[in-house]
Each structure stands twice: as structure tokens, then as C-alpha cells.
Amino acid sequence: YERLDKVSPVDFDCGQLCGEVCCVYDEEDYRNEELALYLLPGEELMYEDSDSFELYYIDSSEIKYPHSWKDQIYLVKCKTPPKCDRSIRPIQCRTFPLIPHLNKKGEFHLIFDESEFPYKCPIVNNHIKLNDDFVRTTYEVWSMLISNPLVYDLIDMDSRMRDNRKTDYEIII
């Protein structure tokens, strides 16, 4: 968390480009879809006493997760977007718009997150250049995280699912 606190994707508040849509989306405007951020193993401990985030879990058998994830899958949702406690934002939020990806040879890269969100991120859609220190630090952090077998299994599964939909990613690093 500390490493990612020192870097930012761009030199300005990217929320001003889109009205902080990733934080303040109106669920009713998006076909009643509820968005939450999944947590990596152990990350739920950051949210146990939080006033800013709602912590909840689902059983790993209820969603498509790697078989190695046998316990509960924890998720968080900001209670008062966009005014959540930024000091405990999830890894997924801290490293957006980049996500880890393993190619078919098992090589680790970062790519733009082109997931199907109910909103458009201007940084992703317009391929706005990211700060080099953000890219480098995000790569270093995910390199450490992926050494956890559960995280590796999740990244591998997500990568294979992406590969089934698309194969030409813009590799950032």
C-alpha cells in the first residue's frame, strides 16, 4: 500500500475527466448492476473496522474463481463515494487502469483494464499516457503479489478468460 501511495497514474485528478464515474456511478443508470471490488487474500483485514467501506463476502463456489480459492471471497464497496478513505483503497483500485496479465507462455505483463464496466474510463478509452513511476511501481507490486499462489491462480484464470475474448492487448510493461 505504501509504495502505491507515492505514485499516481497521471499528474492530475483523473476523476475530473469523467466526473469520478468509477466512484460515483449511479447503479440505476446502469441496468441495476452493482459494482464492488474483490479483495486479494488477507486484504479484508484492512476493512474490518472501516467507516468508509462496506465489507462483505460470498462463498467461492457462488462465482467463477479458481478452485484453489476454497474460502470466502471478500468484496468492498465505498459507503460514501467518492469520499472514501483513500488510505485503504483496495489494490485493484490503486493500480487501475492497469491489470496483471499472464500470456500463454506464463510471462507476466501489465495491460490496460478493458473489462466491461457500465461506464467508460477516459484514460483507458483514450490511451492517456500513464506516469512512468506509476507503471513501474504497479509492476513491482503485482510482481510481488503474484508470488502468492492464490493471487497467481486468479491472475492466470482472468488472463485465460480474457484470451478467450481477445488476444491483442496493449502491453504496458
C-alpha angles and dihedrals in degrees: 000000000000093000092052092047089067097057138056131196092236138009094251138049100281089196088075089066094061107015091259089291094168089058104035105032112152106233092208090058090056107054093276092291114160117214124202133160120245117226128226119239110293094008090105089075089074091063105043094101100024121135091191101055135050109222119202139150142215129203112264090233091062096068139033104275131140116282089241089069096082099156133061122310110226122214134181134204126190111246096206109025129226091013098068123137100276092194090072101037111146120260089249090059095042094055099040130153087034125070132184117254133184114207120218090271090056094251114150121233139158118238135177112273103246095169118148102265122172086242139045123249110212092208091058098037095046096035091231110194112258124220111268093228091053092051093046095046093045089052092050093048095048089045088059094042094050089060086074105091093222092051090046091052091050093048091046092050093047090048093052091048090051090048089055089058101035138000106190109080127169101242109215096186 
